[in-house]
Amino acid sequence: MAIPTKYVATEVESKWYDYWMKHNYFHSEPDEREPYTIVIPPPNVTGVLHMGHMLNNTIQDVLIRRARLQGKNACWVPGTDHASIATEAKVVAKLKEQGIDKNDLSRDEFLKHAWDWTHEYGGVILEQLKKLGCSCDWDRTKFTMDDDMSEAVIKVFVDLFNKGYIYRGYRMVNWDPEAKTTLSDEEVIYEEKQGNLYYLNYKIEGSDDVLTIATTRPETIFGDTAICINPTDERFTNLKGKKAIVPICGRVIPIIEDEYVDVEFGTGCLKVTPAHDENDKVLGDKHSLEVVDIFNDDATLNSYGLHYEGQDRFAVRKAITKELEEIGALVKTEVHVNKVGTSERTKAVIEPRLSDQWFLKMEELVKPAIEAVLGEDNDIQLFPKKFENTYRHWMENIRDWNISRQLLWGQQIPAYYYGDGKEDFVVSETAEEALTLAQKKTGNTNLKAEDLRQETDALDTWFSSWLWPMSVFDGIRHPENDDIKYYYPTNDLVTGPDILFFWVARMIVAGYEYKGEKPFNNVYLTGLVRDKQRRKMSKSLGNSPDALKLIEEYSADGVRVGLLLSSAAGNDLLFDEALCQQGKGFGNKIWNAYRLIDGWEIDETIPQPESSKIALDWYASKFQKALVEIEDHFSKYRLSDALMAIYKLIMDDFSGWLLEIVKPAYQKPVDVATYKALIAAFEDNLKILHPFMPFLTEDIWHYIAERTPEDALIVAKWPEAKPINDTLISEFDFASEVVSGIRNIRKEKNIAFKDAIGFSVINNGNTSTTFDAIIQKLGNLEAIEYVNEAVEGALTFRVKSNEYFVPMAGSIDVEAEIKKLTEELNYTEGFLKSVQKKLSNERFVSNAPEQVVASEKKKEADALAKIETLKASLASLQ
């Protein structure tokens, strides 16, 4: 079937994706082959395809398609994460539009809305990944809230609780007032923000004296339960044992002493608010202070805030500053920069808050995970290696993980309360088991199911996704099933460094706890996608292109190539749409190369020209050399370098040289031996390019020959390594310089290519004549004559020690050429004098930087060589 004139990406992409799906190439079942497994970093179920997803999933698809070509049993498990905070926020917003308040709904009613929302919008991103060409095993698609996945999460919670790792504690936590839930320390981003430092006067009880404190948060004075001074600070000796009065609310509080107070900061007096600052809580516990919580869960003030009750904390800050000023309690205000914690998800400013929460002890659990990445055996490798330091810092300074969230969307914590006390609970996988446990614990056999209340908190989303490499293969519920035994540990994990701790490190912890081994061999951490100005791509900046529109404009293959050409391993990717255009252009070049070959008439009777035979032998070695380079790049996860090696091989060596050498003369046939060898070389090119450009390569593959589904490119065989003839490669490099020299003379002298020219060589370097047939064809030379002396009346050029002559008779205007060469010689001699003058100046040579002097010396050498060549050319013409 003749190949069409144009490549129409939209038609080709849907045709081949449907074909791949129809023939089940993406699906994997355990068999006798070596497995190659990747689990997708599950995108949020709320998500749509953005540039980060495009890069991450293109890389995974390249790896999985290559493994398939290498004959491995490739399995790429897709899926989505329930993303508790993000999804719940979207459902709440949708309900609000309908005039429904989440608080008016029961848990079951809210969850019905959440599931409806998930079924309507969830999985959009997975459909979009298909447009990119992702060859995931869609039959294995998982969702972190699937029944079996949730069952695994609950099983792990109960197990860790029974092992003594999970406990309930009343602690200072990070409270997100927008999502109305706690966050783990890792979900809080600290940003430097400019605020104010407010100096406030507190009266001393029973006197007219005052003390001054400095605070960044005047609205929290309603929660003050002490003033603290450093016992060694002589400025405040008079305050020891006295009491202070909090402005506005009039609460009388003790003045305590503790060396914790920094005498250099502010005024040296510290207000202590145990309910709203972690360090103040430590002081409060030490000195048995009252704890006064002044905030509601949305960060408005409660009744302790008096006339500010119900108002937002930031509105109160403005208003209270004014009131404090009016009553004479505000001494002064200074500009002050401090670090403010914000929620990674909602961007709300975090409020430290005391709360009953569930925690997972991490100190013991992380030990195997530290050893796996940082130990001598290096069981798990991070690419790039620089991230090992980040990993070390996090893991060696780990704190207990706050795993409870005050949300409805997520796995409900399987703790059941049977009384009013904080410790009156049992933990169990089912309500039935919980009742039995509660009856046993209390000795009360009359307890009924309705007497138990399940914990309302849900588990942190990461507590489900940390099991992902095991739970997608049902390895928690059924640890000895065929899938987990075959596919685990997985091979490569491709993800962003921003979740190295949240997800990657925790999966390693879970893997060692539940399988006794690593969850994956290698972790490839991609860079962030930035624009040309190095800004992170985001919706708010409006600098993130629409992923699907890019595919529409440049083709899926073009976008894949564009992304990878701009992505150096582990470094941030500076995305430029021009690279997608380059990717599309590359595809067109390959398409047209095959169209050229397809248009040749084949003659089985004519012999193979020597030039074609040599060229094909050279390209076979050139291909093998590129194959070795590509293997090396893949082993180091330098996918952009692997692609660039393929790009150069096809653009320069195949299209630029090989096709030029072997193509038959105008309207003449090609011999069958050359045609067959060329098609074989082209097919090898398609194989190594297929992981990067799957649609285009599969399409051309089927134009080359009629193929059965068993012979499709997606399941073809990766080219085998064969011996490399380095001599052939280096001799061709030399020959190509000779061809370039001839082409330059033709171009400069306007000698038409159809006119054959004479050509002589002084072979001073005893250069091989292997490629003479190619030089003769590409230069359109009458013959190549080897001579011992310079040829009179000829233009000349050198390649290394060899000198080449093109006779000028009849080809050019000799007088005009002599004039032009003389002018160029005079200019070059003048330039040489100026360079030599500079180099003879001792002050310049001794004071100028070394590289500047070296550059001048190179200019001198180049000018001398050029003068020699110009003089030789002039001599031959005169």
N, C-alpha and C positions, 0 to 999 in steps of 0.2 A: 504494500500500500504506500503510495507516494506521500511524503510528508508535506503538510500545508505550508504555504508561504509564511504565515505568521503564527506565533505561539500565542494562543488565547488562554491566559492563565485561569480565568474563572471557570471556563468549561472543563479544562484539563484537571483542575484541582478537585472539583466535585466528582468527575468521572472516576479518577483513580482512588479517591478516598472511599467512595462507594464500593469499588472493586476490592480494595483491601479488606473492608468490613465484611463484604459478602463472602470472601474466601477465608475469613477468620485468621488472618496472618498475625493479628495482635494478641490472640488468646494463647495462654500457656497453661499446660498441665504438667505435673512432674513426669519425667521420663528418664532415659539413660544418658541424655546429654548433660553437659556441664551447664548449671543454671547461671543466668546473669540477671540480677534483680535490682530494681530501683523502686522505692516507694515515693510517691509524689509528696512534696510538702503541701499538705492539704490547704488550698486557699479557703478563705472565709466563704461560707455558703451565701453570704450577702454580696460577694465580690463580682466585679466585672474585670475583663482582661485589661491590664495596664502594662506599661513597658517592662517593669520588673518581672511580671509573670512571663512575658514574651521571651525575655532573655533566659530566665531560669528553665522554662520548659523546652525551649529550643535546644539548650545544652543537653537536657535529659534525653530528648528525642534523638539527638546526634549519637549519644552514647548507646542508646538502646538499639537503634537501627544498625549501628556498626557491629554490636554484639550478635545481632541476628545474622548479619552477613558472615560473621566469623563462625557460624554454625552452632552458636550457643542457644540454649533455651531461654530466650529473652522475655522477661516478665516485668512490665511497668504498671504498678498498681495506682490507679487514680482515686480521687475522693475529695471530700470537702469537710471542713471543720465547722462545728455549730456556732463558734465565735460568740460565746454567751453575752458579753457586754454589747458588742456591735449589733448583733441580731435583736436582742431585747430592746435596744434603743430604737431600732427601726420599727419594730412591732408597736412599741409604745407610741411613737410618732404617728403611725397609721391609725391607731385606735383614737388618738387625740383628734385627728381630722374627722373621725366619725362621731366625735362627741362622747367617746367612752374613756373613762379614767381607769387605768390599770388597777388602782386600789379598790375599785368597786367590783372587781372580778375575783372569782375563786381561782385557786391555782390551776385546776383542770380547765376552767373556762379560758384563762389566759393562754395555757399551753395549746389549746385547740386553735386559737388565733395564730400562735407562733408556728404551729405545724402547717396551717393553711398558707401562711406567708412563705414558709420554706418550700412548700410544694409548688407555689406559684413562681417564686423568684430564684429558688435554690438551684444550683446546677447550671445556671446560665453560663458561668465561666467555663464549665467542662465542655459545653457545646462549642464555645468560642475557641477552645484549644484544638478542636477538630479542624477548624479553619486554618490553623497554623500548621497542620499536618501531624500533630502529636499521635504517635502510635501506641496509646495506652491500651491495656487489657480492660476494655470497658465492661466486660462481664464481671470483673472483680471490683467494680466501683464501690467504695465504702463512704459512709457518712458517720461522723463521730457520735451521732445520737441514734444510729441504728440499734435495734434491740440487742443484737449480739455484742455490739461494741460497748453499749451501756452496761450490759451484764458483766463484761470483762472489767470495766472501771470499778463497779461496785465490789466485785470479787477481790480486786487489788486493795481497795480501801479497807475492807474487812480484814484481809490478810495482814496488812501493815499495822492496823490497829491491834490485832491479836499479838503481833510481834513486839508491840510496845513502841512503835515508831510514830503513831498518830496520837495526838493528845488535844484536849480542849483547854484553852488558856484565855485569861482576861488580860489582854495586852494592848499596848499602844499600836495602832495599825494605821495604814494609809487609807484614808476614806475619800472616795470619789463622790462629791455631793451631787454630781449630775447623774451618774449611773446609780447612785445610792448603794454602793457596795464597797467592800474593802478591795485593795490591790496588793499584790506582793511587791516587795522592794524593787524587783526588776521591771515592774510595769510603771514605775515612776521615773519621769525624765526631769532632771534638775537643770534649770536654766537660770543664767544670771539676769536679774531684772533690776531696773532702777526703781527704788522706792524711797521712803523717808524714814528717818530715825526721829521719834518723838520723845522729847524730854518732858516728863511729868512730875509734878510735886505731889507727894503724899504727906499729909499732916501726921505728926507724932501725937499719939493719944496723950491727953493731959498736959499739953504744952503748946506754945505757939511755933515750935520748931517744925521744919519740914525736911524731908529727904527727897532727892531727885533720882528718878530711874530713867533709863533710855529704853524704848521699845519700838519695834517695827510694826506692832499690832495693838494699837490702843483699844480696839474693840474687845480684846480679851481681858480687860481689867476686871470684868464682872466675874471671871473665874479665878482671880488671884486669891491664894490662901496663905501667902507668906511673902515677906521681903527677905532676901538673903544677902549677907555681907561676908567678906573674907575675914576670919578672926585675926589675921595678921595686919589688916589694913587700919593703920592708926587714925585715919581720917574719920572713922565711924565708931571709935571707942565709946562715944557718948550714947550710941544707939543700942548698945548691948542690953538685952533683957527687956527692951521696950516693945511697944506695939504701934502699928501704923494704921491709918484709916484710908481705905480705898476711895478715891474720888467718885462722885456721883452716887454709887450704891451705899457708901458709908459703912461697909463691912470692916470690922476691926480684925486685923491679922497680925500674927507674931513676927518679930524680926529675928530670924535665925542666922546661925553662923555656919559656914562651910567653905573649905578651901577650894571647892569647885569653882567659885566665883573668880572670874578674870578681873584683877584690879585695874588692868589697862583698858578694858572695853567699856565704852559708855561712861557712866559715872562711877562704876565700881559697886553700885547697888543693883541687885537683880530682882525683878518681880517673879514670883513662882506661881505658875498656872499648871498644876499637875495633869489636868484633863486634856490639855491642848499642846503639850510639848514633851517629847520623849525624855529629854534630859531633866526637865522639871518633874516628870513622873518619878524618875530615879531619886531625885532630891526629896520629893513628897513622901515616898515609901520610907526613906532613911529617917526622916524627921516626923513620921506619922501625921502628915498634913491631911486636911479635908480635901476631897476631890469634888470640884464643882464643874459639871459639864454644861456649857452655856449654849450649845448648838443643837438644832434639830438636824435630821439626817440630810436635809437639802442645804445646810450651812446658813439657814436663817437663825436668828437668835430666839431662844426659848424664854420662858418666864423669868429666868435669872437675868435676862437682858433688860428687865423693867420696861420702860416706855419704848424701847427699841424692839420689843418682842414681835416676831414675824417678819422683821426686815433682814435683807441680805447682808452678809458680813462686810462686803465692800461698801455698800450704801451706809452702813453703820459707821465704818471707819471715817468717812467724810463728815457725817453728822456729829459724831462724838468728839472729833477734833475741834469742831466749832464750839460745842458745849463746854469742853475742857478749857478752851481759850476764854470763853465768857465768864467762867467761874474762877479764872486765874490759876488753873492747875497746869496749863500748857506753858512751859518755860520757853521752848524754842523748837524749831523743826530743822533738821539737816537732811540733805540728799544723801542716800545710802544705797549702795549696790549689794544685794545679797542673793543667795541661790534659793530659787522657789521651785518646789516640786509640783509637776503637772502630770495629769493622767495621760498615759501614752495613747489611750483610746479616745477619750472625750475632750482632752486638752484642758479640762477643768483644773483649777488650783487645788492641790490635795490638802485635806485637813487632817492633821494628826488627831486620832480619836481613840479613846479607850473602849474596848469592845470584847465580847466573848467570841472567840474564833477558833477554828480548827487548824492545827499546825502539823507539819510532817518534819520529824527530826532528820536532818540531812548529814550531820557530821560523819556518822559511820557509813551511811549509804553511798557517799561520794567516793570513798577510798578506791574501790576498783576502777571507777571512771577516771580518776586522776592518773592511776597507774597505766590505764589503757592508752591514753594519749601522750602522757609525759614520761612514762617508764622506759626502761632500756629496750624492751621488745618492740615498742612503738606499734602496738596492735592496731591502733586506729590512726590513720595519717590525715592531718589537716593540710589542705592546699588552699592558699599559700601557707607556708610554715609559720609566717609572722603571727598568725592568730593563736599560736600555742601560748604566747605570753598573756593574751587576753583571757584565754581559757584557764590558765594557771591562776591568774589574779582572782577570777570569780570563784573557782572551785576551792581554793585554799582560804578564802575569806567568806565562805558560805554561811548563811543564816538559815534558821528553820523556815520552811516554806509555808506561808499562810495559804491554805488550800480551799478555804471556804469563801463563798461569794453570796451576797444578799440579793440573789437573783432567782427567777423562776425557771428560766431557760437554761437547762443543763441537767447533769445527773444529780438527783436529790440525795443528799448525804444520808446513808443508811443507818442513822442513829435514831433510837426510839426512846422517848422519855416516858417514864411510868410514874414520876412524882414531880414535885416542884423544885427540888434541889438541883444544883448545877451538875452533880454527879449521878443523879437518878436517871441513868440511861443505859441501854445496851446497844451493841452494834451487831447487825446481822444482815445477811443478803436478802432475806425476805421478812415480811411482817409476821408470818406464821412462826418462823424460827425465833424472831424477836420476842414473841409472846412467851414461848417456852423458856427462853433465857431469862426474861424478866420474872417469870414465876419462880424460877430456880434461885435467882439472885435475891428476891424479896422473901422467899419462902411462902408466898401468897398464891395458892393454887386457884383462888377465886378471881384473879386478874383476868379481864377479858380484852379482846382485841381493841374494843372502843376505849379502853382505859389508856391505850398507848397513843402518843403523839409523835409523828415523825419530824425530825429536824427539818425546818423550812429552808435552810441554806442549800445552795447548789455547790457543786465542786467547780473549782477553777478550770477553765477550758483546757489549759495545758496539762491538767491531771488526766485528761483523756488522750490528748495527742502525744503524751510522752510514752504511751504504749503502742503507738501506731505501727512500727515495723513488726510487732508481734500480733497485735489484735487484728490487723488486716488478713492475717493467715489463721485467725482463730487460735492463736498459740497460748492465750491465757486460759480460756475455758477448756481447751483440749490440747494440752502441751505436747502430746505425742502424735498429733495428726500428720498425714502425709505431706501437706503443704508446708507446715512450719519446719518439718524435718528437712525438706528439700530446698526451700527458698531462703531460710534463715541460717546464718546472718546474710543480710543483703550486701550488694557489692558497693555501689556508689550512692552517696547522698549529695544532692545539689541544692544548695539553699543560700540565703543571704546571711552575712555576718551579724546582722541586727538580731537574729534569733539563735545565735550560737549558744547562749545560756538558756534562754526560755525553753528552747525545744531540743537542740542537738545534745547539749550536755545532759539534759534530763532523760532523753531517750537512752543514752549510754548508761546512766544510773539504773534505769528500769531494766535494760537488757541484761546487765550483770545480776540484778536481783532476781529476775524471773526466768532467765534462760542460762544464766551462768556463763554467758559469753557476749561479745560485742554485737551490736545491732547492725553494723555496717563496717566495711574495711576502710573506705576512704570518704572524706567529707570535702567536697569542692565548694568553697565559699565564693560566690560571685560578687562583683562590685555593685555599687548602686548605679542606677541609670541617671545620668545628669545631662543637662543640655550643653550646647557649645560654650556657654558662659560659666560652666561648672556648677550651675544651680541644680539642686535635686529636683527631679521632675515631680510635679504635684498638681492636683486640680486647682488649688488656690492660686498658684502662680500662673496657671493657664499655659504652662510650657510643655504639657504632656500630650503628644498627639494621640488621636483616636486609633487604637490598635487595629480595629477592623477596617478602618478607612485606609490605613497604610497598606494592609494586605490587598485591598481592592485596587489601590493605585499601582503598587510595585510588585504584586504577586506574593504569595506566601514564601516562595523560595527566595525572592529578592529581599524581603524583610529579614528572613533568617540570616542570609549572608550579610546584610547591612548591620544587623545586631552583632554578629560575631566578628566582623571586620573591625568594629569599634570597641571590642572587648578584650583587653589584655588580662591574662589570668589574675583574678583576685583584686584587680584594681578597678576603680570606678570607670564606668563606661561613658564616654562623651558621645552621646548619640547625635548623629547628623543625618537628616533625611537623604542627603546626597549619597550616602553609603548604600541606602536601599536602592537608589537609582543605579548605583554601580553594580549592585547585586542583580538587578533586573537586566542591565546591559550585559553582564557576564552570561546570564541565561540565554539572551538573544544570540550572543557570540557562539555558544555551544550549539544552539538550534541551527544557526546558519552554517556552521562547520559541517553538521551532518547533512544539511540540505545540499551543500556543495558536493560531498562524497556521493550522496544518493543520486545526484544528477549525472554522474559519469557513466559512460557506456563501458561494459566490461568485455574484453576480448580474450578468449582462452587460448588463442593461438600465438599471441606475441610474447616474446621473452621479457623477463623482468630487467629493467635497466639497472646498471650497477649503482647509480646514484640512489635509487629507491631502496635497493637491498641494504646498502651501507646506512642510509638514513633510518631505516626501520630497526636495524641492529643497534644504532646509537640511541634511538628513542626507547628501546626496550631497557637498556642500561640506565638511561636517564629516569625512566619510570621507577625502576627498582631502587635507585638512589633516593628518589622522592618518597618511596614507600617506607624506607628505613627512617627517613626524617619525620614522616607523619607518625609512625609508630612511637618514636621518641617523644614527640609533642603530646600525643594522646596519653602516654604514661605519666606525663607531668601536668596533665589537664590544661595544656596550652592549646585549646581548641581553635582559637583565632589564628595561631601560628600554623596549625595543621591545615586549616582552610587556606591560608595564604600560600602555603607550599603547593597545594592542589591548584589554586588559582594561577600561580606562575607557571606551573607545569602545563596546564591546558592553554593558557593565553599565549605564553611565550614559546615554549618548546613544541607543543602540538600544533597550535594554530599558526604561530608566527614562523616556525621553521619547517616542521615535518610536512604539513599540508602543502607548503610552497614547493618543497623538494619533490614530493611524489605526484603532484597533480599533473595530469597529462596536458600536452599542448592543446591549444584552442581547437575544439571540435574533433579531438583525437580520443581514442579509447584508452582505458587503463588496463594493464595486464592483470590477470586473475590473482597471481601470487601477491602482488602489492595490495590489491583491493582486500583480500582476505586478511592479510596481516594488519592492514590499517583498521579494518573493522574490529579485529580482536583488540588492538590497542585502544580504540575508541570505547569498546565495551569495558575494558579495565578502568578507563577514565571515569565512566559512568558509575562503576562500582564504588570507587573511593569517594566520589562526589555525592553519591546517593544519600548518605546520612545528613548531609548539609542541604541538599536541594532534591528532596524526594520526588516531588511531582514531575518536574521537567525530565529528570533522569529516567523515571519509570515510563514516561510517555515516549521518549526517543527509543528506549529499549525495545518497545513493542513495534516501533516502525522499522527497526533494523531487521526483525524476523518475526514470524508468527510464533507466539509463545503460549504454552499451556499455563494454567495457574501454578503448576509446580515449577515452571521456568521463569516466573515473574522476577523482576530485579530485586524486590524486597526480600526475597529468600534465595538470591543468587549466592555465589561463593566469593568471599573476599580474596583478592589476588594473592597468590603464593609468592613467598620470597625466593628469588633466584639469584645466581651470581651476577656481579656487576663488573663490567669491563671499564675500569677507570681510565685506561689509556684511550679508549674510544671517545670517552667524554671529554678528556682534556684536548685531544686532537681536534674534536669538533669545535671546541671553544676557540681554538686557534683559527680554524677554517672560517668560522663565523665572523671573526675580525677581518679576515681577508675579504669576505663577501661585502662587509660593511664599507671597507675601503673602496672597493669597486663601485658600490652604489653611491658613495659620496662624490666620486669623480663624475659619474654619470649625471648626478643631480646638479653639481656645481657647473658642469660644462654643457648642460642641456643636451646630453647625448641620449636619444630615444632608446628605450630598452629593446625595441624590436630590431635595432641595428646591432649585429654582432661585432665585437671589438677584439683586437689583438691583445695579447697579455703575456708578459715575460716575467721571470722570477730569478733573482740571484738567491739561491738557497743556502745562505750562510749558516743557518741553524740545523742543517741536515734534517729538515722537517719532513714528516711522513707524507706520502702522496695519497694516502687512503681516501681523503675527501676531495681529491682533484675533480672527480666527476661531478660532485655537488657544487664545487666552486664554479666549474665551467657552466653548469646549468643555471645556477642562480645569478651568475654574472653575465650570462649570454655571451660567452667568450668563444672566439673562433677555435682557439686551442690554448693550452698552457705550455709555454716554451721555457725550458730551464736554460739559463745563460750564465756566463762567468763574468761578463762585464756589463756596465751600465748601457742601456739602450738610448741612442741619440734620438732627439726629437720626440721624447715621450714624457708624460706626466708620471710622477713617482710617489709612492707612499711606503711606509715601513710598518711591519708587524714584527715586534721583537727585533731579531737580528736579520730578518729577511727583508729584501728590497723588491718592490713590485713595480712594473712599468706598463703603462697604457699608452701605445703610440698615438700621436696626435694627428698624423697626416690625414687630412680630409675631415677630421672630426670637429676641429675648432679653428677659430681665427687666431693664428699664432701671434701676430702683432699685438692684438688686444690682450692675449693671455700674458705675454711678456710684460706689457705695461702694468697689468694688474698685479702680477707677482713681484715686480720691482717695487711698486707702491707698498705692498704688504711687507716686503723685506726691509725697506727704509723705516717703516713704522716700527717693526719688531726690533731693529737695531737701536732705534732711539729709545724704545721702552727698556731694552737691555741696559743701555748706558745709565738710565735713571735708577735702575735697581742696583747696578754695580756701584754707583756713586754712594747710595745709601749704605751698602754693605762695606764700603771702604772707610766709612765714618766710624772710628773707634768708639766714640761716645754713644752712637746709636746702638752698635753691636753689644756694648757692655751694659747699657741701661735698659734696653727694650726687653719685654718679656720673651722668654725662650721660644714660645710658639710663634711670636711675631717674626723673630729672626729666621726661624725655620721656614715660615711661609715665604719670606723674601728670597731665601735660597732656592726654594722650589720654583719660584717665578723665574729666577735666573736660569736654572737647569732647563725649564720648559722652553724659554726663549732661545737658548743656545741650540736645542734640538730642532726647533721650528726653523731657525735661520739655516741650519745645515740642509734640511729638507727643501726649503725654498731655493737655496743656491743650486742644489742638485737639479731641481725642476727647471730653473732658468738655464743652467748649463746644457740640459738636454734639448732645450728649444732653440738655442742660439747657434 
